[in-house]
Amino acid sequence: MKKLSVVLAVFNEEKNLEPCLTSVKDIADEIVIVDGSSTDQTVAISKKFGARVLITDNPPIFHINKQKAIDMAKNEWILQLDADERVSPALAKEIMKVIEMNDEEIESYQQSLAKRKLFLRHQEILEKRDGAIGTKNGSYAAFFVPRLNYFLGKYLRYGGVYPDGVIRLIRKGKAYLPCKDVHEQMVVDGKVGWLSNDLYHIDSPTFHRYLARNKRYIDLMAKDLQKSKKNTSLIALVHYLVFSPVEWFLLTYIRHKGFRDGWPGFVFSFFSALRFPRAYIKSLSNK
């Protein structure tokens, strides 16, 4: 039976970490935690689950610590998680099933996925944004997992949020994070597939947590705008203050039916659209 490493990068996650580790304790042969010098009980909770813990700094691009955790893993297959994610029993069972398959069996499994068309359409959108993900040839080296995002008391299923595919299951040495951008895609040396069961993401159970997370992305976006000097023209002003927020709201709330998620769907579409003007204004004020 193949062994699985579960790896996380964390910082002050005492409220989230225990439920996350509880959800994988029965399938993890080892747990690796890279902690960004937490000031709460995060490290104590990690050690309670027998994790190997590396305490380091907390860089703005959190992927740096995620990659450190991946590098520390000892087993052939690695499940990389965030502390606010939960692996359901069905997903845990699927993970252990898939890592035991050979490439021919995995290929057959991919063809049988009930939501295959939805998953591939989502992957196509990601590849238009990020470039090709993985290779067309070779062995399977990584798997996307569909995520259900919990937002203000509801799991969002519309607004273009689902399936929110994220590469979480990888073969050691065959995938890595470039650590250049908070939204970057994992680089994979091999074929990429999908798992079918949802990963539960307790993304923003309160509006306060949503605003805190959103601010981090806005700060990084503002820095990128400054660095690229794309915030100095009239075109940029119109783009970030008018065109992008309106386009985003109409896309998520109307075209992708975010209204079907009720009030949380409206709040998500509206405030996520506001990140464009907020980042633009911040990029000017930081001069």
Secondary structure as UniProt FT lines:
FT   STRAND          4..10
FT   TURN            14..16
FT   HELIX           17..24
FT   TURN            25..27
FT   STRAND          30..35
FT   HELIX           42..48
FT   TURN            49..50
FT   STRAND          52..55
FT   HELIX           63..72
FT   STRAND          77..81
FT   TURN            83..84
FT   STRAND          85..87
FT   HELIX           89..98
FT   TURN            99..100
FT   HELIX           103..112
FT   TURN            114..115
FT   HELIX           116..130
FT   STRAND          140..145
FT   STRAND          147..151
FT   TURN            152..153
FT   STRAND          154..156
FT   TURN            159..160
FT   STRAND          166..171
FT   TURN            172..173
FT   STRAND          175..176
FT   TURN            182..183
FT   STRAND          187..188
FT   STRAND          191..194
FT   STRAND          199..204
FT   HELIX           207..228
FT   TURN            229..231
FT   HELIX           234..238
FT   HELIX           239..243
FT   HELIX           244..249
FT   HELIX           250..255
FT   HELIX           258..261
FT   HELIX           262..273
FT   HELIX           275..285
//
